[in-house]
């Protein structure tokens, strides 16, 4: 649901008036109440900016999720079939199968500690292979 500034401001005003009434009953001077109002208004404005931004980002991400193709990648072959950039495809084909298997398992959410026994490497070797791959593919941006 979108952020409704008018509704939130009405709620803030009602809350603020109730708070100021309590402060006046407790004998707080008007100068202090004015300073508190200024501080609370700045806080309200910051919150408003945050929720408006959050709403914009949420709508953007929902739109991106709807527009993206949802394909399941279960093997290295499936992974390579999804590559649309020809140069990136060739670069990945040149990589050894273990590194591609590591990439696939990382995409599926496995941790480095979980991947190590599956591919028969140490965690240090996996980190080294991933770093080598990052350096090699640094020029291939979306």
N, C-alpha and C positions, 0 to 999 in steps of 0.2 A: 504494500500500500504506500502511496506517495506521502511525503511529509507535508502536512497541512499547517502552514505558518500561522494563519489566522486562528485556528483552533488552539494551537499550542500557546499563542500569545494570550488568548482569553484565559486559558488555564493558568498561565503564569501570573496574569493580573489579579485573578481571584486569590491565588495563593499569596501573592505579595501583599494585597490589601489586608488579608487575614493576619499575616505576620506583623504588619505595621500596627494593626489594631492592638495586638498582644503587646508589642513593644511600648506603645503609648500608655497602655494600662500599667505596665511595669515601671513607668517613669523615665524612659529613655528619651533624651532630648532630640529635637527635630534635626539638628545638624548630623548627629550620628545615624539617625534613620535615613537621611538623605544619602550619606556615604554608603550605607548598606544597600540602598536601592541602586545606586550607580554600579556597585560591585556585582550585585545580582543580575542587573541588566546586561553587563558585559559577559557574565557567565552564560546567560540565556542566549545572547547573540552567538557566542562561540559554539554552544550546543546546536543552535539552529544551523549554523554553517556546516557543522560536522554531519548532521542528519541529512541535509540537502545533498551534500557531497556523497554520503554513503548511499543515498537513494539513487543518485546518478550512476555510481559505480555498479550498484546492484542491477539496475536496468541494463547497463552495458554488458555485464557478464551474462545475464540471462539471454540477451540477444545474441551474443557470441556463441553460447552453448547451443542455441537453437539453430544457428547457421552452420556450425561445425558438423562435419560428418562424424557419426559415432561408429567407428569400426573397431572390432576386437582383433588384437594382434596376439597370436598364440605361438608363432614360430619366427625364426630369423627370416625365413622366406616371406612370411606375411609382412614383417617389418620392412623389408626391402621393397616389397610391392607397393607400399604406401608412400614411398619417396617420389616426389614429383620433380625435384630439381635433378637434372641429368648429371651435373658435375658432382653433386652430393652423393648421388647413387653410385657413381664410379668410385668415389673416394671410400664409401662404405664397402663396396665390393672388394677393394684392395685390402681391407682390414682382415685379420684372421678371424676364424669362426668363434673362438673363445671370447674375444672382445665383443663381437656382435651378440653373443649369448649373454654376456654381462649387461650390455645395454638393454636387451630385451627383459631380463630379470629386474633391472632397475626400473624400467617402465612399468612393470607389473607390481612394483611396490616392495620388492625384497630389499632387505638391508645388506650392507657389504658383508657382515658376519654370516648372514644366511646364504649369500651367493658363494662364498669361498669354498665350502665343501661340495657344492653342486657342480662347480667347474674345475675343482681340483687345484686351486691356487690359494695362496695366503691372502689375507686382507690387504697387506702392503702391496702385493703384486696387482691386486684389483685396483687399488687407488692409483698406482703407477700407470696402468693401462688406461684408466679413465682420464687421467691428466694428459697422457699422450694423445688420446682421441680428441680431447678438448682443444689442444694446441693445433692438431691437424685440421679440425673442423671450424676453427675460429673465424674463418672468412665466410662461412656459409650461414648468413643470417636470413631470417624470414623476409 
